[in-house]
Amino acid sequence: MNAPSIAVEYPNKSYGEILKFLFYFLSTIFFLFSPLSYAEGNDLNKMPWARGGLGIGFFIASLDTDLRFGTGVGIEIDAEKLLGMNDTESVFRLDAFWRFSKNQKHRFNINWFSLNRKGSKSISRDIIIEGPEEQEIIISAGSKVESQLGLDLYQGVYSYSFILDERLDIAVTTGLYVAPIEMQLNAEGIFEGESRESFTAPLPTFGLRTDISITPKWFLRGRTEVFYLKYSNFTGYILSANGAIEYQPWKRIGIGTGFDILHLLIEADGEEYPGVDLKGEIEFQYIGLLIYGKLYF
């Protein structure tokens, strides 16, 4: 069976309010503190910002997933109710950074985590998939469907700190998300067959990173990154936001907790965008709690 067109949707409107709050928070911090900054005259040895670090985190993500098969309107499927996928997943994530200039204003980050979801259920209604030559293939109600949705996220980010002193590190960022995505359905019973869709999406981002030293041992950290492109039959969008509070009981050890949000949208009709061989649409969104530890050097 040829691969179907696929879309994943998350209709939760509360994400917009959270992102709006984060935007206003970062903007307020910038306008309140930037006039007081005196980065060029600061002693780098007295600043609380490490030159590098390695981190590992435990991430608990809440997901609300709808799938749409076929071009145009297609048919919508609730992945949790119809396909039996879990609505909460727990994963590990890794990150590292390095300040590679003498003035510590230039920094490079790399991040990775993998989110894989599986489901197994006898479906309660028909699933219609667009097959070869736009023919409809119907997986009939009563068939047992094994499903899998896999997403790996690799991110590399360069940032430049235009404010850097004993209290603030505020930087503009540019980076690249590389997201291998795979969706698979295996049906048994009334209908026998397999359908698979996989591709890798490279998406550049631009954003803002803010680190605030509240006390020598307590820090607030936040970032937002966004990308949007519409070209011919391709549309790509990504919005990522993170906020955390961190405690450093020792100079080289930090522990923290915060939240993380990701909204990813890819819509294509063939190879209109490098690395994305997709006919259809995929939209992926999560919100979750992050607990992490970091080693600084």
C-alpha positions as CSV (number, residue, x, y, z in Angstrom):
1,M,0.0,0.0,0.0
2,N,1.3,3.5,-0.8
3,A,1.8,5.8,2.1
4,P,-1.2,8.0,3.0
5,S,-1.3,11.7,3.6
6,I,-1.3,12.3,7.3
7,A,-2.1,15.2,9.6
8,V,-1.9,15.5,13.3
9,E,-3.8,18.2,15.1
10,Y,-4.0,19.6,18.7
11,P,-7.0,21.8,19.3
12,N,-6.1,22.9,22.8
13,K,-6.4,26.7,22.9
14,S,-4.7,27.1,26.3
15,Y,-1.2,26.9,24.6
16,G,-1.7,30.3,23.0
17,E,-2.3,31.9,26.5
18,I,0.8,30.3,27.9
19,L,3.0,31.5,24.9
20,K,1.5,35.0,25.2
21,F,2.4,35.1,28.9
22,L,6.0,33.9,28.1
23,F,6.4,36.6,25.4
24,Y,5.2,39.4,27.8
25,F,7.4,38.1,30.6
26,L,10.6,38.1,28.4
27,S,9.7,41.5,26.9
28,T,9.2,43.0,30.4
29,I,12.5,41.6,31.6
30,F,14.3,43.1,28.6
31,F,12.8,46.6,28.9
32,L,13.3,46.8,32.7
33,F,16.9,45.6,32.8
34,S,18.5,46.5,29.5
35,P,19.0,50.3,30.4
36,L,20.9,49.2,33.5
37,S,23.2,46.8,31.8
38,Y,26.9,47.6,31.6
39,A,28.2,44.5,29.9
40,E,31.4,45.9,28.4
41,G,32.8,47.0,31.8
42,N,32.0,43.8,33.7
43,D,34.7,41.4,34.9
44,L,34.0,38.1,33.2
45,N,35.5,36.2,36.1
46,K,32.8,37.6,38.5
47,M,29.9,36.6,36.2
48,P,27.7,33.6,37.2
49,W,27.6,32.2,33.6
50,A,29.5,29.0,32.9
51,R,31.5,28.6,29.8
52,G,30.0,25.2,29.1
53,G,27.6,22.5,30.4
54,L,26.1,19.1,30.0
55,G,22.5,18.4,31.0
56,I,20.1,15.4,31.2
57,G,16.4,15.8,31.8
58,F,13.3,13.8,32.4
59,F,10.4,15.1,30.4
60,I,6.7,14.3,31.0
61,A,4.6,15.3,27.9
62,S,0.9,15.6,27.6
63,L,-0.5,15.0,24.1
64,D,-3.8,15.4,22.4
65,T,-3.6,13.9,18.9
66,D,-6.0,14.0,16.0
67,L,-5.0,12.3,12.7
68,R,-6.3,13.2,9.2
69,F,-5.8,10.9,6.3
70,G,-6.1,11.9,2.7
71,T,-5.7,15.3,0.9
72,G,-8.2,18.1,1.3
73,V,-10.5,17.6,4.3
74,G,-9.9,13.9,4.7
75,I,-11.1,12.0,7.8
76,E,-10.2,13.0,11.3
77,I,-9.2,10.3,13.9
78,D,-8.8,10.7,17.6
79,A,-5.5,8.8,18.1
80,E,-6.1,8.2,21.9
81,K,-9.7,7.0,21.6
82,L,-9.7,5.3,18.3
83,L,-6.1,3.9,18.0
84,G,-5.4,3.4,21.7
85,M,-2.3,5.7,21.9
86,N,-1.3,7.0,25.4
87,D,-2.1,10.6,26.0
88,T,1.0,11.0,28.3
89,E,4.6,10.0,27.5
90,S,7.8,10.2,29.6
91,V,11.1,10.6,27.8
92,F,14.7,11.6,28.5
93,R,16.4,14.6,26.8
94,L,20.0,15.7,26.5
95,D,21.5,19.1,25.9
96,A,24.9,20.7,25.9
97,F,26.4,24.2,25.4
98,W,29.7,25.9,24.9
99,R,30.7,29.6,24.9
100,F,33.4,29.7,22.3
101,S,34.6,33.4,22.4
102,K,36.8,35.3,25.0
103,N,34.0,37.7,25.8
104,Q,31.6,34.7,26.3
105,K,28.9,36.4,24.1
106,H,29.0,33.7,21.4
107,R,27.4,30.4,22.4
108,F,26.4,27.1,20.7
109,N,23.8,24.7,22.0
110,I,22.8,21.2,20.9
111,N,19.7,19.4,22.1
112,W,18.1,16.0,21.5
113,F,15.1,13.9,22.6
114,S,13.0,11.1,21.1
115,L,9.2,10.7,21.5
116,N,7.7,7.5,20.3
117,R,4.1,6.5,20.7
118,K,2.4,3.2,20.0
119,G,-1.2,2.1,20.0
120,S,-3.1,-1.2,19.6
121,K,-6.9,-1.4,19.3
122,S,-9.8,-2.8,17.3
123,I,-11.2,0.2,15.6
124,S,-14.9,1.1,16.2
125,R,-15.4,2.9,12.8
126,D,-14.0,2.8,9.3
127,I,-10.7,4.5,8.5
128,I,-10.4,5.8,4.9
129,I,-6.9,6.2,3.4
130,E,-6.0,7.7,0.1
131,G,-4.3,5.0,-1.9
132,P,-2.5,4.9,-5.3
133,E,-4.1,6.9,-8.1
134,E,-6.3,8.7,-5.5
135,Q,-8.3,5.5,-4.8
136,E,-9.8,5.2,-1.4
137,I,-8.7,2.3,0.8
138,I,-11.0,1.5,3.7
139,I,-9.9,-0.2,6.9
140,S,-13.2,-1.5,8.2
141,A,-14.6,-1.2,11.7
142,G,-13.6,-4.3,13.7
143,S,-10.1,-4.5,12.3
144,K,-7.3,-4.6,14.8
145,V,-4.9,-1.6,14.1
146,E,-1.3,-1.4,15.4
147,S,-0.2,2.2,15.1
148,Q,3.1,4.0,15.8
149,L,4.1,7.7,15.7
150,G,7.8,8.4,16.1
151,L,9.5,11.8,16.4
152,D,13.2,12.6,17.0
153,L,14.2,16.2,17.5
154,Y,17.8,17.3,17.0
155,Q,18.5,21.0,17.5
156,G,21.6,23.1,17.0
157,V,21.5,26.7,18.1
158,Y,23.9,29.7,17.9
159,S,23.2,32.6,20.2
160,Y,24.7,36.0,20.6
161,S,24.4,37.8,24.0
162,F,23.7,41.4,23.4
163,I,23.3,41.9,27.1
164,L,25.7,40.1,29.4
165,D,26.5,41.1,33.0
166,E,26.3,39.8,36.6
167,R,22.5,39.6,36.4
168,L,21.4,39.1,32.8
169,D,22.3,37.1,29.8
170,I,19.9,38.0,27.0
171,A,20.7,36.7,23.5
172,V,19.3,36.5,20.0
173,T,19.4,33.0,18.5
174,T,19.4,31.2,15.2
175,G,19.3,27.5,14.8
176,L,18.2,24.4,13.0
177,Y,15.7,21.7,14.0
178,V,16.1,18.3,12.3
179,A,13.1,16.2,12.9
180,P,12.9,12.6,11.6
181,I,9.1,11.7,11.7
182,E,7.5,8.3,11.1
183,M,3.8,7.2,11.1
184,Q,2.8,3.6,10.7
185,L,-0.4,1.6,10.6
186,N,-0.7,-2.2,10.5
187,A,-4.2,-3.6,10.1
188,E,-5.4,-7.2,10.8
189,G,-8.8,-8.8,10.6
190,I,-11.4,-7.5,8.2
191,F,-8.7,-5.6,6.3
192,E,-5.1,-6.8,6.0
193,G,-2.3,-4.3,5.2
194,E,0.3,-1.9,6.2
195,S,0.8,1.9,5.6
196,R,3.9,3.9,6.5
197,E,4.9,7.5,6.1
198,S,8.4,8.8,7.0
199,F,10.6,11.8,6.2
200,T,13.1,14.1,7.8
201,A,12.2,17.8,8.2
202,P,15.1,20.4,8.5
203,L,13.6,23.7,9.8
204,P,15.6,26.8,10.7
205,T,14.5,28.9,13.7
206,F,15.0,32.4,15.1
207,G,14.4,33.4,18.7
208,L,15.3,34.9,22.0
209,R,17.0,33.4,25.1
210,T,16.9,35.0,28.5
211,D,18.9,33.9,31.7
212,I,18.4,35.8,34.9
213,S,20.6,35.5,38.0
214,I,18.1,36.2,40.9
215,T,20.8,35.3,43.5
216,P,24.2,33.6,43.2
217,K,22.4,30.2,43.4
218,W,19.0,30.8,41.9
219,F,18.3,31.4,38.2
220,L,15.4,32.0,35.9
221,R,15.8,30.6,32.3
222,G,13.6,31.1,29.3
223,R,13.7,30.9,25.5
224,T,11.4,31.1,22.5
225,E,12.1,30.1,18.9
226,V,9.9,30.3,15.8
227,F,10.0,29.6,12.1
228,Y,7.4,30.1,9.4
229,L,7.7,29.6,5.6
230,K,5.1,29.3,2.9
231,Y,6.5,28.5,-0.6
232,S,4.5,27.0,-3.5
233,N,2.9,23.9,-2.1
234,F,5.0,23.8,1.1
235,T,4.1,25.3,4.5
236,G,6.4,24.9,7.5
237,Y,5.9,26.2,11.0
238,I,7.6,25.6,14.3
239,L,7.1,27.3,17.7
240,S,9.2,26.2,20.7
241,A,9.1,27.8,24.2
242,N,10.7,26.9,27.5
243,G,10.7,28.4,31.0
244,A,12.6,27.0,34.1
245,I,13.8,27.9,37.5
246,E,17.2,26.5,38.5
247,Y,19.0,26.0,41.8
248,Q,22.8,25.6,41.9
249,P,23.8,24.2,45.3
250,W,27.4,24.0,44.1
251,K,29.3,26.0,41.5
252,R,29.3,23.2,38.9
253,I,26.0,21.5,39.7
254,G,22.5,22.7,38.8
255,I,19.0,21.2,39.2
256,G,15.9,22.7,37.8
257,T,12.3,22.3,36.8
258,G,10.1,24.0,34.2
259,F,7.8,23.6,31.2
260,D,8.3,23.0,27.6
261,I,6.0,23.6,24.6
262,L,6.5,22.5,20.9
263,H,4.2,23.1,18.0
264,L,5.3,21.7,14.6
265,L,3.4,22.0,11.3
266,I,4.5,20.6,7.9
267,E,2.2,20.6,4.9
268,A,3.6,19.6,1.5
269,D,2.6,18.1,-1.9
270,G,5.8,16.4,-3.0
271,E,9.4,17.5,-2.8
272,E,8.9,21.2,-2.7
273,Y,11.2,21.6,0.4
274,P,14.7,20.0,0.8
275,G,14.5,16.8,2.8
276,V,10.7,16.6,3.0
277,D,9.1,14.1,0.7
278,L,5.6,14.3,1.9
279,K,2.2,14.5,0.2
280,G,-0.1,15.7,3.0
281,E,0.1,17.4,6.3
282,I,1.5,16.6,9.8
283,E,0.9,18.8,12.8
284,F,2.4,17.9,16.2
285,Q,2.1,19.7,19.5
286,Y,2.8,18.9,23.1
287,I,3.2,20.6,26.5
288,G,5.0,19.1,29.4
289,L,7.0,19.3,32.7
290,L,10.7,19.1,32.6
291,I,13.0,18.1,35.5
292,Y,16.7,18.2,34.8
293,G,20.2,18.3,36.2
294,K,23.3,20.0,34.7
295,L,27.1,19.8,35.1
296,Y,28.9,23.1,34.4
297,F,32.5,23.7,33.7
